[in-house]
Each structure stands twice: as structure tokens, then as C-alpha cells.
Amino acid sequence: MANSTQLKTKPAAEPAHVSMMAVVAPAIGWLIPGAGHIIQKRWIRGVLLLISIGTLFGLGLMMQGHIYRANGGDILDILGFIGDLGAGGMYVVTLAMNGGQGAIAFAIADYGTKFMIVAGLLNFIAIADAYHIAIGKKQ
Amino acid sequence: MTVQLTHFSAAFVFALFASIVFGITHRETTRDMVRYGLYCFAMFLGGVLVAGWAMWLVRR
């Protein structure tokens, strides 16, 4: 009798844990790149993602790249905003500190703008990867 | 603080970090991640060099 109770309760407990992590890991991973992997004990992957995405975004800022806002203007601005938004916490902090306001007046600033957009897009991929680890689709 | 990168160094940095993320997210095992990351890095930089030489030829 006790064995049959254990058999019934054990499978029910695991999906609850998995679904919780499947929500938390992508959310944390969006806020801090790589954190979705780190909280699932993929330390090296998480740190590498944090360094890669963080450095790309930081370099973009230092190259006087432009940060797009949700102004609903030109279609390219909207796409740029979606890309930037992927950087999560870094994007929010940059906006709060009034960073990334420069006009794209020279080539390096244009590279910087693309660096930040790509950093956000790469973070979207990292978020999807963290989700796949959380649901057990990937190790 | 402002950073000034040349076109090639910007492409190098971009290729390096994008390849790391691609390697980690697109493969299962550590060995495959490293191999795929190196492959992406080579393709990124190779593409830059090929496109650069192609533009040089077109310009002539």
C-alpha cells in the first residue's frame, strides 16, 4: 500500500519542479545573461555566456552605440528595440542611466549599435537554451 | 570611456563572442560545443576575409 502511494506521488512531484524551473531560469537568464544556466548548475556555460554577451553589450556602449527605445516609429527602430530588449537587465540599466543616446555619426558607433542588438539576440538564444535544460530536453 | 576598434578587430571580437554563444547553445556535449564554436569562429572570420577580398576585386 505504501509502495503504491509512493509510485503515485513521485511522478506528480517532479513535473511541478521542472515547470517551476522552466519559468524561473528563462526569466533570470533574461535579466542577467547566463544566470539561467548558473542557477541550473551549469557554471562554466553560464559564466561564458555572461562574459560573451556582457562584453559585447559593454563594448557596444563604449563604442558609443545607440540604444533603441519603444517609440513605435520606424520599422527598423522597432526591430532594433526588440534586439536590444533581449539584453534584459543591461538594457534596463543602460536606459535608466541615460546611456546609448549618441547619434550614429561614424562607423564605430554603428558597429557598437549592432554589437548591442546582437548581444540581445544572443541572449534570446541563451534563454531558449536555459529553458531546454530546465525541461530536460538538453543536458 | 570610448573604445575605437578597427573594422577587423570589431569583426574579430564579434566572431569570438558570437561563436562562444553559438557553441554553447547549439550542441550537447562539451567536445561538440568546442568544435562547433571553432567552426563558427572560422566561418565568421573567413566570411569577413572573403567578403573583403571580393569587394577589393569589385573595386578594381
N, CA and C atoms of all chains as a GROMACS GRO file, in nm:
protein
  597
    1MET      N    1   0.084  -0.121   0.000
    1MET     CA    2   0.000   0.000   0.000
    1MET      C    3   0.087   0.126   0.000
    2ALA      N    4   0.190   0.121   0.092
    2ALA     CA    5   0.281   0.236   0.097
    2ALA      C    6   0.355   0.252  -0.035
    3ASN      N    7   0.393   0.138  -0.094
    3ASN     CA    8   0.465   0.146  -0.221
    3ASN      C    9   0.378   0.207  -0.331
    4SER      N   10   0.250   0.169  -0.333
    4SER     CA   11   0.164   0.223  -0.438
    4SER      C   12   0.143   0.374  -0.420
    5THR      N   13   0.143   0.420  -0.294
    5THR     CA   14   0.129   0.565  -0.270
    5THR      C   15   0.252   0.640  -0.321
    6GLN      N   16   0.370   0.580  -0.294
    6GLN     CA   17   0.493   0.644  -0.341
    6GLN      C   18   0.495   0.651  -0.493
    7LEU      N   19   0.452   0.544  -0.556
    7LEU     CA   20   0.452   0.541  -0.702
    7LEU      C   21   0.360   0.649  -0.760
    8LYS      N   22   0.252   0.675  -0.687
    8LYS     CA   23   0.158   0.775  -0.738
    8LYS      C   24   0.207   0.917  -0.716
    9THR      N   25   0.272   0.940  -0.602
    9THR     CA   26   0.310   1.078  -0.569
    9THR      C   27   0.439   1.122  -0.636
   10LYS      N   28   0.534   1.032  -0.656
   10LYS     CA   29   0.664   1.071  -0.708
   10LYS      C   30   0.657   1.135  -0.847
   11PRO      N   31   0.587   1.075  -0.944
   11PRO     CA   32   0.582   1.140  -1.075
   11PRO      C   33   0.511   1.274  -1.072
   12ALA      N   34   0.418   1.291  -0.978
   12ALA     CA   35   0.346   1.417  -0.971
   12ALA      C   36   0.434   1.528  -0.917
   13ALA      N   37   0.532   1.494  -0.830
   13ALA     CA   38   0.616   1.596  -0.772
   13ALA      C   39   0.718   1.650  -0.871
   14GLU      N   40   0.773   1.565  -0.958
   14GLU     CA   41   0.879   1.607  -1.050
   14GLU      C   42   0.834   1.711  -1.152
   15PRO      N   43   0.720   1.691  -1.219
   15PRO     CA   44   0.679   1.792  -1.317
   15PRO      C   45   0.661   1.930  -1.255
   16ALA      N   46   0.616   1.937  -1.128
   16ALA     CA   47   0.598   2.066  -1.062
   16ALA      C   48   0.732   2.137  -1.050
   17HIS      N   49   0.839   2.062  -1.015
   17HIS     CA   50   0.972   2.120  -1.001
   17HIS      C   51   1.022   2.166  -1.138
   18VAL      N   52   1.003   2.081  -1.238
   18VAL     CA   53   1.051   2.113  -1.372
   18VAL      C   54   0.982   2.238  -1.425
   19SER      N   55   0.851   2.248  -1.408
   19SER     CA   56   0.779   2.362  -1.463
   19SER      C   57   0.818   2.492  -1.393
   20MET      N   58   0.848   2.482  -1.263
   20MET     CA   59   0.893   2.600  -1.188
   20MET      C   60   1.025   2.650  -1.246
   21MET      N   61   1.119   2.558  -1.264
   21MET     CA   62   1.249   2.596  -1.319
   21MET      C   63   1.236   2.645  -1.463
   22ALA      N   64   1.140   2.588  -1.536
   22ALA     CA   65   1.121   2.627  -1.676
   22ALA      C   66   1.072   2.771  -1.688
   23VAL      N   67   1.017   2.824  -1.582
   23VAL     CA   68   0.974   2.965  -1.581
   23VAL      C   69   1.084   3.054  -1.524
   24VAL      N   70   1.144   3.007  -1.413
   24VAL     CA   71   1.242   3.090  -1.342
   24VAL      C   72   1.371   3.106  -1.423
   25ALA      N   73   1.421   2.997  -1.480
   25ALA     CA   74   1.550   3.002  -1.549
   25ALA      C   75   1.550   3.101  -1.667
   26PRO      N   76   1.449   3.096  -1.756
   26PRO     CA   77   1.449   3.195  -1.864
   26PRO      C   78   1.434   3.339  -1.812
   27ALA      N   79   1.354   3.357  -1.707
   27ALA     CA   80   1.334   3.493  -1.654
   27ALA      C   81   1.464   3.549  -1.597
   28ILE      N   82   1.532   3.466  -1.515
   28ILE     CA   83   1.660   3.510  -1.459
   28ILE      C   84   1.763   3.528  -1.570
   29GLY      N   85   1.759   3.436  -1.667
   29GLY     CA   86   1.854   3.444  -1.780
   29GLY      C   87   1.833   3.569  -1.863
   30TRP      N   88   1.710   3.617  -1.870
   30TRP     CA   89   1.685   3.742  -1.943
   30TRP      C   90   1.741   3.861  -1.865
   31LEU      N   91   1.719   3.860  -1.734
   31LEU     CA   92   1.767   3.971  -1.652
   31LEU      C   93   1.920   3.978  -1.650
   32ILE      N   94   1.982   3.863  -1.626
   32ILE     CA   95   2.129   3.856  -1.622
   32ILE      C   96   2.173   3.746  -1.718
   33PRO      N   97   2.237   3.780  -1.829
   33PRO     CA   98   2.276   3.677  -1.926
   33PRO      C   99   2.359   3.566  -1.860
   34GLY      N  100   2.322   3.442  -1.886
   34GLY     CA  101   2.395   3.329  -1.832
   34GLY      C  102   2.344   3.282  -1.697
   35ALA      N  103   2.266   3.365  -1.628
   35ALA     CA  104   2.218   3.328  -1.494
   35ALA      C  105   2.120   3.211  -1.500
   36GLY      N  106   2.049   3.199  -1.611
   36GLY     CA  107   1.958   3.085  -1.627
   36GLY      C  108   2.032   2.953  -1.628
   37HIS      N  109   2.155   2.955  -1.677
   37HIS     CA  110   2.238   2.834  -1.674
   37HIS      C  111   2.300   2.816  -1.536
   38ILE      N  112   2.342   2.927  -1.477
   38ILE     CA  113   2.411   2.918  -1.348
   38ILE      C  114   2.318   2.861  -1.240
   39ILE      N  115   2.192   2.903  -1.239
   39ILE     CA  116   2.103   2.851  -1.134
   39ILE      C  117   2.068   2.704  -1.158
   40GLN      N  118   2.099   2.654  -1.277
   40GLN     CA  119   2.080   2.510  -1.302
   40GLN      C  120   2.213   2.434  -1.294
   41LYS      N  121   2.311   2.500  -1.229
   41LYS     CA  122   2.443   2.442  -1.200
   41LYS      C  123   2.526   2.414  -1.325
   42ARG      N  124   2.499   2.487  -1.432
   42ARG     CA  125   2.588   2.482  -1.549
   42ARG      C  126   2.680   2.603  -1.538
   43TRP      N  127   2.774   2.593  -1.443
   43TRP     CA  128   2.854   2.709  -1.405
   43TRP      C  129   2.936   2.764  -1.521
   44ILE      N  130   3.012   2.676  -1.584
   44ILE     CA  131   3.106   2.724  -1.688
   44ILE      C  132   3.029   2.785  -1.804
   45ARG      N  133   2.924   2.716  -1.847
   45ARG     CA  134   2.844   2.769  -1.958
   45ARG      C  135   2.784   2.906  -1.921
   46GLY      N  136   2.733   2.913  -1.800
   46GLY     CA  137   2.671   3.038  -1.757
   46GLY      C  138   2.769   3.153  -1.752
   47VAL      N  139   2.888   3.126  -1.698
   47VAL     CA  140   2.989   3.233  -1.689
   47VAL      C  141   3.036   3.274  -1.829
   48LEU      N  142   3.055   3.175  -1.917
   48LEU     CA  143   3.097   3.208  -2.054
   48LEU      C  144   2.990   3.292  -2.125
   49LEU      N  145   2.864   3.256  -2.105
   49LEU     CA  146   2.756   3.334  -2.166
   49LEU      C  147   2.754   3.476  -2.110
   50LEU      N  148   2.771   3.486  -1.978
   50LEU     CA  149   2.771   3.618  -1.915
   50LEU      C  150   2.885   3.704  -1.970
   51ILE      N  151   3.004   3.645  -1.978
   51ILE     CA  152   3.120   3.721  -2.029
   51ILE      C  153   3.097   3.760  -2.176
   52SER      N  154   3.051   3.665  -2.257
   52SER     CA  155   3.037   3.691  -2.401
   52SER      C  156   2.932   3.799  -2.427
   53ILE      N  157   2.812   3.778  -2.374
   53ILE     CA  158   2.703   3.871  -2.401
   53ILE      C  159   2.728   4.005  -2.332
   54GLY      N  160   2.778   3.998  -2.207
   54GLY     CA  161   2.806   4.121  -2.134
   54GLY      C  162   2.914   4.204  -2.201
   55THR      N  163   3.020   4.138  -2.249
   55THR     CA  164   3.128   4.210  -2.315
   55THR      C  165   3.080   4.273  -2.446
   56LEU      N  166   3.003   4.198  -2.524
   56LEU     CA  167   2.951   4.254  -2.649
   56LEU      C  168   2.868   4.379  -2.623
   57PHE      N  169   2.780   4.369  -2.523
   57PHE     CA  170   2.694   4.484  -2.491
   57PHE      C  171   2.777   4.601  -2.439
   58GLY      N  172   2.871   4.570  -2.348
   58GLY     CA  173   2.955   4.676  -2.292
   58GLY      C  174   3.041   4.743  -2.398
   59LEU      N  175   3.099   4.663  -2.485
   59LEU     CA  176   3.179   4.722  -2.593
   59LEU      C  177   3.093   4.809  -2.684
   60GLY      N  178   2.971   4.762  -2.710
   60GLY     CA  179   2.879   4.842  -2.792
   60GLY      C  180   2.855   4.978  -2.731
   61LEU      N  181   2.837   4.979  -2.599
   61LEU     CA  182   2.816   5.108  -2.530
   61LEU      C  183   2.941   5.196  -2.539
   62MET      N  184   3.057   5.133  -2.516
   62MET     CA  185   3.183   5.209  -2.518
   62MET      C  186   3.218   5.258  -2.658
   63MET      N  187   3.162   5.194  -2.758
   63MET     CA  188   3.182   5.240  -2.896
   63MET      C  189   3.079   5.347  -2.934
   64GLN      N  190   3.008   5.395  -2.833
   64GLN     CA  191   2.906   5.499  -2.850
   64GLN      C  192   2.791   5.455  -2.939
   65GLY      N  193   2.755   5.327  -2.922
   65GLY     CA  194   2.641   5.274  -2.996
   65GLY      C  195   2.511   5.335  -2.946
   66HIS      N  196   2.409   5.319  -3.027
   66HIS     CA  197   2.278   5.379  -2.996
   66HIS      C  198   2.184   5.272  -2.940
   67ILE      N  199   2.112   5.310  -2.834
   67ILE     CA  200   2.012   5.219  -2.775
   67ILE      C  201   1.874   5.259  -2.829
   68TYR      N  202   1.802   5.160  -2.879
   68TYR     CA  203   1.668   5.188  -2.932
   68TYR      C  204   1.564   5.183  -2.820
   69ARG      N  205   1.462   5.266  -2.834
   69ARG     CA  206   1.354   5.270  -2.734
   69ARG      C  207   1.223   5.225  -2.799
   70ALA      N  208   1.125   5.196  -2.713
   70ALA     CA  209   0.995   5.150  -2.762
   70ALA      C  210   0.913   5.271  -2.804
   71ASN      N  211   0.952   5.334  -2.915
   71ASN     CA  212   0.881   5.455  -2.955
   71ASN      C  213   0.780   5.429  -3.066
   72GLY      N  214   0.780   5.306  -3.120
   72GLY     CA  215   0.681   5.273  -3.223
   72GLY      C  216   0.699   5.351  -3.352
   73GLY      N  217   0.819   5.392  -3.381
   73GLY     CA  218   0.844   5.471  -3.501
   73GLY      C  219   0.874   5.384  -3.621
   74ASP      N  220   0.990   5.406  -3.679
   74ASP     CA  221   1.034   5.333  -3.797
   74ASP      C  222   1.044   5.183  -3.768
   75ILE      N  223   1.016   5.101  -3.870
   75ILE     CA  224   1.020   4.955  -3.851
   75ILE      C  225   1.159   4.909  -3.809
   76LEU      N  226   1.263   4.973  -3.862
   76LEU     CA  227   1.400   4.935  -3.824
   76LEU      C  228   1.427   4.970  -3.678
   77ASP      N  229   1.367   5.081  -3.631
   77ASP     CA  230   1.381   5.116  -3.489
   77ASP      C  231   1.313   5.012  -3.401
   78ILE      N  232   1.197   4.965  -3.447
   78ILE     CA  233   1.125   4.864  -3.367
   78ILE      C  234   1.206   4.734  -3.361
   79LEU      N  235   1.263   4.694  -3.476
   79LEU     CA  236   1.345   4.573  -3.477
   79LEU      C  237   1.469   4.590  -3.389
   80GLY      N  238   1.528   4.709  -3.395
   80GLY     CA  239   1.643   4.738  -3.309
   80GLY      C  240   1.605   4.731  -3.162
   81PHE      N  241   1.486   4.782  -3.131
   81PHE     CA  242   1.437   4.778  -2.992
   81PHE      C  243   1.420   4.634  -2.945
   82ILE      N  244   1.362   4.549  -3.032
   82ILE     CA  245   1.342   4.408  -2.994
   82ILE      C  246   1.476   4.341  -2.967
   83GLY      N  247   1.575   4.370  -3.053
   83GLY     CA  248   1.708   4.314  -3.031
   83GLY      C  249   1.769   4.363  -2.901
   84ASP      N  250   1.764   4.493  -2.879
   84ASP     CA  251   1.820   4.550  -2.755
   84ASP      C  252   1.751   4.495  -2.631
   85LEU      N  253   1.619   4.477  -2.643
   85LEU     CA  254   1.541   4.432  -2.527
   85LEU      C  255   1.588   4.295  -2.477
   86GLY      N  256   1.643   4.214  -2.566
   86GLY     CA  257   1.692   4.082  -2.527
   86GLY      C  258   1.802   4.088  -2.424
   87ALA      N  259   1.873   4.200  -2.419
   87ALA     CA  260   1.983   4.211  -2.322
   87ALA      C  261   1.931   4.226  -2.179
   88GLY      N  262   1.800   4.243  -2.163
   88GLY     CA  263   1.736   4.238  -2.031
   88GLY      C  264   1.783   4.344  -1.935
   89GLY      N  265   1.843   4.299  -1.825
   89GLY     CA  266   1.884   4.390  -1.720
   89GLY      C  267   1.982   4.496  -1.769
   90MET      N  268   2.073   4.455  -1.856
   90MET     CA  269   2.172   4.552  -1.906
   90MET      C  270   2.103   4.663  -1.984
   91TYR      N  271   2.000   4.626  -2.060
   91TYR     CA  272   1.925   4.725  -2.137
   91TYR      C  273   1.852   4.821  -2.043
   92VAL      N  274   1.789   4.766  -1.940
   92VAL     CA  275   1.713   4.850  -1.846
   92VAL      C  276   1.807   4.946  -1.773
   93VAL      N  277   1.921   4.892  -1.726
   93VAL     CA  278   2.017   4.977  -1.654
   93VAL      C  279   2.071   5.086  -1.745
   94THR      N  280   2.101   5.050  -1.871
   94THR     CA  281   2.153   5.150  -1.965
   94THR      C  282   2.051   5.260  -1.989
   95LEU      N  283   1.925   5.222  -2.004
   95LEU     CA  284   1.820   5.323  -2.023
   95LEU      C  285   1.808   5.412  -1.900
   96ALA      N  286   1.812   5.347  -1.782
   96ALA     CA  287   1.799   5.424  -1.658
   96ALA      C  288   1.913   5.523  -1.640
   97MET      N  289   2.032   5.487  -1.687
   97MET     CA  290   2.147   5.577  -1.674
   97MET      C  291   2.162   5.670  -1.793
   98ASN      N  292   2.060   5.671  -1.880
   98ASN     CA  293   2.061   5.757  -1.998
   98ASN      C  294   2.179   5.728  -2.090
   99GLY      N  295   2.219   5.603  -2.098
   99GLY     CA  296   2.330   5.565  -2.186
   99GLY      C  297   2.279   5.538  -2.327
  100GLY      N  298   2.374   5.526  -2.418
  100GLY     CA  299   2.340   5.491  -2.556
  100GLY      C  300   2.256   5.594  -2.627
  101GLN      N  301   2.278   5.721  -2.595
  101GLN     CA  302   2.195   5.827  -2.653
  101GLN      C  303   2.257   5.892  -2.776
  102GLY      N  304   2.384   5.856  -2.805
  102GLY     CA  305   2.454   5.924  -2.913
  102GLY      C  306   2.393   5.896  -3.050
  103ALA      N  307   2.410   5.993  -3.140
  103ALA     CA  308   2.368   5.972  -3.278
  103ALA      C  309   2.472   5.882  -3.345
  104ILE      N  310   2.426   5.802  -3.441
  104ILE     CA  311   2.518   5.712  -3.510
  104ILE      C  312   2.588   5.793  -3.620
  105ALA      N  313   2.692   5.866  -3.579
  105ALA     CA  314   2.753   5.962  -3.671
  105ALA      C  315   2.876   5.907  -3.741
  106PHE      N  316   2.932   5.797  -3.692
  106PHE     CA  317   3.052   5.742  -3.755
  106PHE      C  318   3.046   5.590  -3.748
  107ALA      N  319   3.136   5.526  -3.823
  107ALA     CA  320   3.128   5.381  -3.844
  107ALA      C  321   3.137   5.303  -3.713
  108ILE      N  322   3.228   5.344  -3.624
  108ILE     CA  323   3.246   5.269  -3.499
  108ILE      C  324   3.116   5.271  -3.416
  109ALA      N  325   3.046   5.385  -3.415
  109ALA     CA  326   2.921   5.393  -3.340
  109ALA      C  327   2.816   5.299  -3.402
  110ASP      N  328   2.821   5.283  -3.533
  110ASP     CA  329   2.729   5.190  -3.598
  110ASP      C  330   2.762   5.045  -3.560
  111TYR      N  331   2.893   5.013  -3.555
  111TYR     CA  332   2.932   4.879  -3.508
  111TYR      C  333   2.882   4.858  -3.365
  112GLY      N  334   2.898   4.960  -3.281
  112GLY     CA  335   2.855   4.949  -3.142
  112GLY      C  336   2.706   4.924  -3.130
  113THR      N  337   2.629   4.994  -3.214
  113THR     CA  338   2.484   4.973  -3.214
  113THR      C  339   2.451   4.828  -3.248
  114LYS      N  340   2.520   4.775  -3.349
  114LYS     CA  341   2.496   4.635  -3.389
  114LYS      C  342   2.544   4.538  -3.282
  115PHE      N  343   2.653   4.572  -3.215
  115PHE     CA  344   2.702   4.486  -3.106
  115PHE      C  345   2.594   4.469  -3.000
  116MET      N  346   2.530   4.579  -2.963
  116MET     CA  347   2.429   4.573  -2.856
  116MET      C  348   2.305   4.496  -2.902
  117ILE      N  349   2.265   4.516  -3.028
  117ILE     CA  350   2.149   4.441  -3.079
  117ILE      C  351   2.181   4.292  -3.081
  118VAL      N  352   2.301   4.258  -3.130
  118VAL     CA  353   2.338   4.116  -3.137
  118VAL      C  354   2.351   4.057  -2.997
  119ALA      N  355   2.402   4.134  -2.901
  119ALA     CA  356   2.411   4.085  -2.763
  119ALA      C  357   2.271   4.046  -2.713
  120GLY      N  358   2.172   4.130  -2.743
  120GLY     CA  359   2.035   4.098  -2.703
  120GLY      C  360   1.982   3.974  -2.773
  121LEU      N  361   2.011   3.963  -2.902
  121LEU     CA  362   1.962   3.846  -2.977
  121LEU      C  363   2.031   3.718  -2.929
  122LEU      N  364   2.160   3.728  -2.898
  122LEU     CA  365   2.230   3.611  -2.846
  122LEU      C  366   2.173   3.572  -2.710
  123ASN      N  367   2.132   3.671  -2.632
  123ASN     CA  368   2.073   3.639  -2.502
  123ASN      C  369   1.938   3.567  -2.520
  124PHE      N  370   1.864   3.601  -2.626
  124PHE     CA  371   1.740   3.526  -2.653
  124PHE      C  372   1.771   3.378  -2.676
  125ILE      N  373   1.880   3.352  -2.750
  125ILE     CA  374   1.920   3.212  -2.775
  125ILE      C  375   1.960   3.146  -2.644
  126ALA      N  376   2.034   3.219  -2.560
  126ALA     CA  377   2.076   3.164  -2.430
  126ALA      C  378   1.955   3.135  -2.342
  127ILE      N  379   1.854   3.222  -2.350
  127ILE     CA  380   1.731   3.200  -2.272
  127ILE      C  381   1.662   3.072  -2.318
  128ALA      N  382   1.653   3.053  -2.449
  128ALA     CA  383   1.590   2.931  -2.503
  128ALA      C  384   1.669   2.808  -2.459
  129ASP      N  385   1.802   2.820  -2.456
  129ASP     CA  386   1.885   2.708  -2.413
  129ASP      C  387   1.861   2.676  -2.266
  130ALA      N  388   1.851   2.780  -2.183
  130ALA     CA  389   1.824   2.758  -2.040
  130ALA      C  390   1.689   2.689  -2.022
  131TYR      N  391   1.592   2.729  -2.105
  131TYR     CA  392   1.460   2.665  -2.097
  131TYR      C  393   1.469   2.517  -2.135
  132HIS      N  394   1.543   2.488  -2.241
  132HIS     CA  395   1.558   2.348  -2.284
  132HIS      C  396   1.626   2.263  -2.177
  133ILE      N  397   1.723   2.322  -2.107
  133ILE     CA  398   1.786   2.248  -1.997
  133ILE      C  399   1.683   2.225  -1.885
  134ALA      N  400   1.602   2.327  -1.857
  134ALA     CA  401   1.505   2.317  -1.747
  134ALA      C  402   1.400   2.210  -1.774
  135ILE      N  403   1.359   2.194  -1.900
  135ILE     CA  404   1.256   2.093  -1.928
  135ILE      C  405   1.317   1.957  -1.959
  136GLY      N  406   1.450   1.947  -1.953
  136GLY     CA  407   1.516   1.820  -1.973
  136GLY      C  408   1.542   1.782  -2.117
  137LYS      N  409   1.521   1.876  -2.208
  137LYS     CA  410   1.545   1.847  -2.349
  137LYS      C  411   1.694   1.846  -2.381
  138LYS      N  412   1.771   1.915  -2.296
  138LYS     CA  413   1.916   1.922  -2.315
  138LYS      C  414   1.983   1.904  -2.182
  139GLN      N  415   2.104   1.849  -2.184
  139GLN     CA  416   2.178   1.825  -2.058
  139GLN      C  417   2.244   1.953  -2.009
  140MET      N  418   3.420   5.654  -2.114
  140MET     CA  419   3.526   5.575  -2.177
  140MET      C  420   3.483   5.533  -2.318
  141THR      N  421   3.570   5.562  -2.413
  141THR     CA  422   3.537   5.530  -2.552
  141THR      C  423   3.637   5.429  -2.607
  142VAL      N  424   3.585   5.338  -2.684
  142VAL     CA  425   3.670   5.236  -2.747
  142VAL      C  426   3.669   5.258  -2.897
  143GLN      N  427   3.786   5.256  -2.958
  143GLN     CA  428   3.796   5.267  -3.103
  143GLN      C  429   3.852   5.135  -3.157
  144LEU      N  430   3.770   5.062  -3.228
  144LEU     CA  431   3.815   4.936  -3.288
  144LEU      C  432   3.824   4.953  -3.439
  145THR      N  433   3.921   4.885  -3.497
  145THR     CA  434   3.925   4.882  -3.644
  145THR      C  435   3.815   4.788  -3.692
  146HIS      N  436   3.790   4.792  -3.822
  146HIS     CA  437   3.687   4.705  -3.877
  146HIS      C  438   3.720   4.558  -3.848
  147PHE      N  439   3.847   4.521  -3.867
  147PHE     CA  440   3.884   4.381  -3.847
  147PHE      C  441   3.877   4.341  -3.700
  148SER      N  442   3.925   4.428  -3.611
  148SER     CA  443   3.921   4.391  -3.469
  148SER      C  444   3.776   4.384  -3.419
  149ALA      N  445   3.689   4.471  -3.472
  149ALA     CA  446   3.548   4.462  -3.435
  149ALA      C  447   3.489   4.329  -3.484
  150ALA      N  448   3.525   4.290  -3.607
  150ALA     CA  449   3.476   4.162  -3.660
  150ALA      C  450   3.532   4.046  -3.579
  151PHE      N  451   3.657   4.058  -3.535
  151PHE     CA  452   3.721   3.952  -3.456
  151PHE      C  453   3.649   3.934  -3.322
  152VAL      N  454   3.625   4.045  -3.254
  152VAL     CA  455   3.557   4.040  -3.123
  152VAL      C  456   3.416   3.984  -3.139
  153PHE      N  457   3.347   4.034  -3.242
  153PHE     CA  458   3.212   3.986  -3.269
  153PHE      C  459   3.213   3.834  -3.294
  154ALA      N  460   3.304   3.790  -3.380
  154ALA     CA  461   3.311   3.647  -3.414
  154ALA      C  462   3.342   3.563  -3.291
  155LEU      N  463   3.434   3.612  -3.208
  155LEU     CA  464   3.475   3.536  -3.090
  155LEU      C  465   3.356   3.513  -2.996
  156PHE      N  466   3.287   3.620  -2.959
  156PHE     CA  467   3.181   3.606  -2.859
  156PHE      C  468   3.056   3.540  -2.916
  157ALA      N  469   3.023   3.572  -3.041
  157ALA     CA  470   2.906   3.506  -3.102
  157ALA      C  471   2.932   3.355  -3.115
  158SER      N  472   3.056   3.318  -3.148
  158SER     CA  473   3.090   3.175  -3.163
  158SER      C  474   3.079   3.102  -3.030
  159ILE      N  475   3.122   3.168  -2.923
  159ILE     CA  476   3.111   3.105  -2.790
  159ILE      C  477   2.965   3.076  -2.758
  160VAL      N  478   2.879   3.175  -2.782
  160VAL     CA  479   2.736   3.156  -2.752
  160VAL      C  480   2.676   3.048  -2.843
  161PHE      N  481   2.708   3.052  -2.972
  161PHE     CA  482   2.657   2.951  -3.064
  161PHE      C  483   2.702   2.811  -3.022
  162GLY      N  484   2.830   2.800  -2.986
  162GLY     CA  485   2.882   2.668  -2.946
  162GLY      C  486   2.809   2.614  -2.825
  163ILE      N  487   2.789   2.698  -2.725
  163ILE     CA  488   2.725   2.653  -2.601
  163ILE      C  489   2.578   2.616  -2.626
  164THR      N  490   2.510   2.695  -2.706
  164THR     CA  491   2.365   2.678  -2.717
  164THR      C  492   2.322   2.578  -2.825
  165HIS      N  493   2.411   2.548  -2.920
  165HIS     CA  494   2.368   2.465  -3.032
  165HIS      C  495   2.415   2.321  -3.025
  166ARG      N  496   2.495   2.286  -2.926
  166ARG     CA  497   2.546   2.149  -2.917
  166ARG      C  498   2.527   2.092  -2.777
  167GLU      N  499   2.532   1.959  -2.767
  167GLU     CA  500   2.501   1.892  -2.641
  167GLU      C  501   2.625   1.869  -2.554
  168THR      N  502   2.729   1.810  -2.612
  168THR     CA  503   2.845   1.773  -2.532
  168THR      C  504   2.952   1.882  -2.539
  169THR      N  505   3.040   1.879  -2.439
  169THR     CA  506   3.146   1.982  -2.433
  169THR      C  507   3.233   1.979  -2.557
  170ARG      N  508   3.271   1.858  -2.599
  170ARG     CA  509   3.357   1.844  -2.717
  170ARG      C  510   3.290   1.903  -2.840
  171ASP      N  511   3.161   1.871  -2.858
  171ASP     CA  512   3.089   1.924  -2.974
  171ASP      C  513   3.074   2.076  -2.966
  172MET      N  514   3.056   2.126  -2.843
  172MET     CA  515   3.044   2.272  -2.826
  172MET      C  516   3.171   2.342  -2.872
  173VAL      N  517   3.286   2.288  -2.828
  173VAL     CA  518   3.414   2.349  -2.865
  173VAL      C  519   3.433   2.343  -3.017
  174ARG      N  520   3.404   2.227  -3.073
  174ARG     CA  521   3.425   2.211  -3.218
  174ARG      C  522   3.333   2.303  -3.297
  175TYR      N  523   3.207   2.310  -3.256
  175TYR     CA  524   3.113   2.397  -3.328
  175TYR      C  525   3.148   2.544  -3.310
  176GLY      N  526   3.193   2.579  -3.189
  176GLY     CA  527   3.235   2.717  -3.165
  176GLY      C  528   3.352   2.755  -3.255
  177LEU      N  529   3.451   2.665  -3.266
  177LEU     CA  530   3.566   2.692  -3.353
  177LEU      C  531   3.522   2.701  -3.499
  178TYR      N  532   3.429   2.614  -3.538
  178TYR     CA  533   3.378   2.616  -3.676
  178TYR      C  534   3.309   2.751  -3.705
  179CYS      N  535   3.224   2.795  -3.612
  179CYS     CA  536   3.155   2.923  -3.631
  179CYS      C  537   3.255   3.038  -3.638
  180PHE      N  538   3.355   3.034  -3.550
  180PHE     CA  539   3.456   3.139  -3.549
  180PHE      C  540   3.529   3.145  -3.683
  181ALA      N  541   3.567   3.028  -3.733
  181ALA     CA  542   3.637   3.024  -3.862
  181ALA      C  543   3.546   3.074  -3.974
  182MET      N  544   3.419   3.037  -3.969
  182MET     CA  545   3.325   3.082  -4.074
  182MET      C  546   3.303   3.233  -4.069
  183PHE      N  547   3.291   3.286  -3.947
  183PHE     CA  548   3.273   3.432  -3.933
  183PHE      C  549   3.393   3.507  -3.991
  184LEU      N  550   3.512   3.470  -3.942
  184LEU     CA  551   3.631   3.542  -3.986
  184LEU      C  552   3.662   3.513  -4.132
  185GLY      N  553   3.642   3.388  -4.174
  185GLY     CA  554   3.663   3.353  -4.315
  185GLY      C  555   3.569   3.433  -4.404
  186GLY      N  556   3.444   3.447  -4.360
  186GLY     CA  557   3.346   3.525  -4.437
  186GLY      C  558   3.389   3.670  -4.450
  187VAL      N  559   3.442   3.724  -4.340
  187VAL     CA  560   3.489   3.864  -4.344
  187VAL      C  561   3.602   3.879  -4.445
  188LEU      N  562   3.698   3.785  -4.440
  188LEU     CA  563   3.813   3.794  -4.530
  188LEU      C  564   3.770   3.776  -4.676
  189VAL      N  565   3.685   3.676  -4.702
  189VAL     CA  566   3.639   3.652  -4.839
  189VAL      C  567   3.560   3.773  -4.891
  190ALA      N  568   3.470   3.825  -4.806
  190ALA     CA  569   3.391   3.942  -4.850
  190ALA      C  570   3.481   4.062  -4.873
  191GLY      N  571   3.583   4.077  -4.788
  191GLY     CA  572   3.676   4.189  -4.804
  191GLY      C  573   3.752   4.181  -4.935
  192TRP      N  574   3.805   4.061  -4.966
  192TRP     CA  575   3.877   4.045  -5.091
  192TRP      C  576   3.782   4.057  -5.211
  193ALA      N  577   3.660   4.009  -5.197
  193ALA     CA  578   3.562   4.021  -5.307
  193ALA      C  579   3.534   4.168  -5.336
  194MET      N  580   3.520   4.248  -5.230
  194MET     CA  581   3.496   4.390  -5.251
  194MET      C  582   3.618   4.459  -5.312
  195TRP      N  583   3.736   4.413  -5.271
  195TRP     CA  584   3.859   4.469  -5.330
  195TRP      C  585   3.862   4.440  -5.480
  196LEU      N  586   3.823   4.317  -5.519
  196LEU     CA  587   3.822   4.282  -5.661
  196LEU      C  588   3.718   4.364  -5.737
  197VAL      N  589   3.601   4.380  -5.676
  197VAL     CA  590   3.495   4.458  -5.743
  197VAL      C  591   3.539   4.602  -5.762
  198ARG      N  592   3.610   4.654  -5.663
  198ARG     CA  593   3.653   4.794  -5.668
  198ARG      C  594   3.755   4.816  -5.780
  199ARG      N  595   3.833   4.714  -5.811
  199ARG     CA  596   3.937   4.731  -5.913
  199ARG      C  597   3.874   4.742  -6.048
   0.00000   0.00000   0.00000
